[in-house]
Amino acid sequence: MPLFFVIPALLLLTSCTMLANRRVHRPDAAPPVAQAPRPFTVTDFRDRDSGYEMPEWVALWLEGGVQAVETLEAHEGRHVFVSRNQGSSLNALHQWAQWFTPELDFPRLAAARIEERFLSGVSRPDNVYGSFFVSLIRMASDAQWTGAVREDDFWLHRRFYPAENNGDEFAAPQNSFADGGFFFDGFLFSPLPEIEEVWEFLILVSIDRDLFASQLDTVFRSVSPNPPPTRDQVNAANRVIDTFFDGF
């Protein structure tokens, strides 16, 4: 469904003020280099002791995120969101999951996914989109989204390793003296890299694609940024909106 961000009043305001208050825009800093995902092993998950396997949607999410989960036939025509919480207490995570409801929590999931889309390849959204970006995320968080469904939930325990460790907790990293290496019997030894172990609780939520798109269109049209963004910032926002669902 096509989306349009119609802000003629903003364009009139910015066109009148840009000449009087012309600014020199420096090129935005290069976007940060994407970090490689940390290797991990799944050490436990729900019903493992009973011989059950991990659900397919969880395995796909671990491999490729929500886009991979959306490839399942059961989610045809739907957008998938996964609410994730982690901690050191599985009981606390159970309490969190018990109180999770799509009516109250989906706006946060939608806003986070929208924010991620606008931040793709951008290091300074305040420069690129101006006040529109903050207003958009606030509007998405406060919107009354409807139609989201809680489909499933699952918990697991993961052990994360540093990227250079490749899942082998006994592999010594290539550290220098500054990294804390020490000599013993003529050989340089390095401390083992830090390993993180966490419990995770995942809640699978989905919504009809057309319904989500129509509500998102309403959010876009309801944004009232203040101060008004410049013409360049309006154009930058419209470029994202026009191709919003490409790779969403």
N, C-alpha and C positions, 0 to 999 in steps of 0.2 A: 504494500500500500504506500503510495507516494506521500511524503511529508513535506510541508511547506512552512517556512518560518516567515510570516508576513509582519513586517515592522516598518510600514511607510512613515509613521510619525518619527521613528528613530532616525531614519535616513534623512528626513527633512532637518531634524535637529542637528545631526552630525554634519550635514553638508553646510549648514550655516555657521557652525562653530569651528570647523576644521580650518577655514581660512584665517579666522581671527586668532585661533590658538593652535597654530601649526606646530607639530612636534616632530622631532627627528627620531625615527624608529630605528634602533640598531637591530641587526639580525639576531634572532633568538639563539640562545646557546644550543649547541648540539644536543640532541636527546640522549639520555643516559644509555649506556650499553646494556642490553638485556643480559641478566645473569642466568647462567645455566642452572636448571633445577638441581637441587641437591639430591644425590642418590639416597635411597632408603630401602629398608626392608620392612615388610608387614610382619610383626611378631605375634599378633593376636587379633581376633575379631569376633564379633558376636556369633554364638552357636558353633564356633570352631570345634570345641570339644565334643559336640554332638555329631560331628561328621558333615556338617553343612558347609557348602562352599560360599565364597563371597558373591553377592549379587552381581549380575552383569553390569548394571549401571555404575556400581562402585568401582569395579575393575576398569571400566572405560573412563570414568572420571579421574582415576589415578594416572591413567596413561595420557589422556588428551583433554581433560577439562570438560566443561558443559557442552562444548561443540561435539565432542565424541559421544556423549550421552544422547544428544539429539539425533544421532544417526540410527538409534533403535527404532524399529517399526512402531513400537508402542507410543513413541513421541512424535509421530508424523503430524505435521501441522501445528506443533506446539513448541514454544520456547521453554527451555529448561533452566532452572536456577538451583544451585546447591548452597544451602546455608551451612557454614562450617564453623564449629567452635572447638577449641582445643584447650587442654590443661593437664594438670597432674592428678586430678581427681575425677575418676569416671562417675562417681556418684553425683558430683556437682554438675557434670555435663548432662546426666539424666534429668536433673531438675530443670536445667535450661531447656532441654528438648520438650519436657512436659508442658512448659508454658508457651512454647512456640505456636503461633497461629498465623496463617497466611494473611488474615485481615489486618493484623497489627504489624507483622514483620516483613511482608512482601514489599512495602514501600522502600524499606532500607535495601533490600536486595535489588530492586529496580534501580534505585539511585546509584548504587555502587556499580552496577553494570553499565549504566549511562555514563557515569564518570570515567570508567575504564575506557569506554569508546572514545570519549573526547580527549583523553590523555594519551592515546596511542600516538607515539612519535612526537609528543610535545613535552618540553621540559618546564615551560613557564605558561600555564594556561591563563594566568591573569594578564599576561602581555598579549597572548594570541587572541583570546576571546573577550577580554575585558570583564566588566561586571556581569555579562550574560552568563558566564560559566557558573559563578556562585549562585546567581538567581535560579538557574536551571536545576542545579543539584538540590537547592532548598525546595523548589517547587515539586520536584519528583519525590522528595522525602515526605512532603506534606500531602501529596495527592491521595485521593480516595480510590486506590486501585481495586478493581473487582475482577472476579473470575479465576484468581490464583487457587491452585489445589495442592494440598500436601499429599504426595503420593506414597512416600516411603521414608524410612530413616534407618540409620545403621551406625554402629560404632566400631572403631578399630584402634589398634596401637601400632605406632610406627617408630622406627629407629632411623634417624637422619644422620648422614655422614657428611663431612666437608666434601666439596665438589671434587677435589683431587684425590679423595680416598676411594672412590668407585665402589663403595659398599663393603670394603674390606677393613674391618676395624683394627686389624693388626698391621696394616701397611703404614710404614713411617712416612710422613710428608717430607718434601724436599725443603727443609728449613735451613736457614743460615744461623750464625751465632746470635744475631739479633733476635731470632725467633725463640731463643731459649735452649739451643742445643748444648750438649755437654760431652766431654770426653770421658771415656772409660776404657782402660786397658788399650789405649792407642787408637780407639775408634770414636768417631763423632756420632752421638746418638741424639735424636730429637724426640720431644714428648709426643705421645699419641695425640692426634687431633681431637678436639672436643666432639663428643657424640651426644645428640639430643634425642630424648625419648619422650613422646607425648601421646596422650589419649586424644582421640578425635571423635566428634559426633557429627554426622552428616544428615541433613534433612533435604530430601528431594522435593522440589516444588516445580509445577509446570503451569503454563497458561496458554490459551489459544493464541496463535500468532496474530491473526487479524484483530482480535480483541485487544491484545497488547499494543499493536500498532496504532489503533484508533485512540486509545487512551494516551499513548505517548504523543500523538499529534496534538491532543488537547493540552498536554503539558507544555509542549513547544509554543503553542499559541498563547498560553497564559503567562509566559515569562515577561516580567516587566523590569528589566535591568535598570539600575540607578547607581551611578550616572550612566547616561546612554553610551553604548559602545561606539567606537569610531566606525567609519565605513569599512576599513580593512578588517576590523574585528567581526563585524556583521557578516562580511563575505566569508571569513574563515569559519564561522559557526554554520553558515548555510552550506558550505562545502561538506561538512561532516553530516549535517542533517540530510542532504540529498543522497548520500551513500551510506546512511546510518546502519542499515542491516547487512552491508557487505562485510562478511566475516564476524557478524554479531553472534 
